Amino acid sequence: MQLAELLEGLSTTNLTGSGALAMLVPLDGAGSVVFVGASDLRMKLELSTGVESTVLTAAQIADAVWAALAAANDLPGTMGELLSTAGSGGLSPTQVTMLTELWKMRGLDPATPVTVTTDQETAGTIVLDITGDGETTSTLTRQP
């Protein structure tokens, strides 16, 4: 027996049978299928692309996972963030940027010399304004 129907709203369907019993329930949006009273229930879940008769294989799902952009999947607290930071010793992308900029501003990057004038300190695109009297107090403020 095979049942194929598009359920809209709330619907209850009872199936009784023996041997091979199959049911196809297309769900669009949020939905659920509840089985009650089954003593030996085995299910096969298939995910499709929405194109009729196209079933995703494990290889297609794996390809999609590996092809996903890291930047689109590195939200704080996710496995994507952990994978993105694994190569940097566990530092987040923001922390890596901050450390790199500190390295440049201290003159440790030979490719980015630091230039200091009476009112600015510059290393590449990083510019700090210097204010104060220059003798007892100097305040460094980063330009946006």
Summary of the structure (lengths in Angstrom):
residues: 144
radius of gyration: 29.9
end to end distance: 67.5
largest distance: 92.6
contacts: 228
relative contact order: 0.06
helix: 26%
strand: 19%
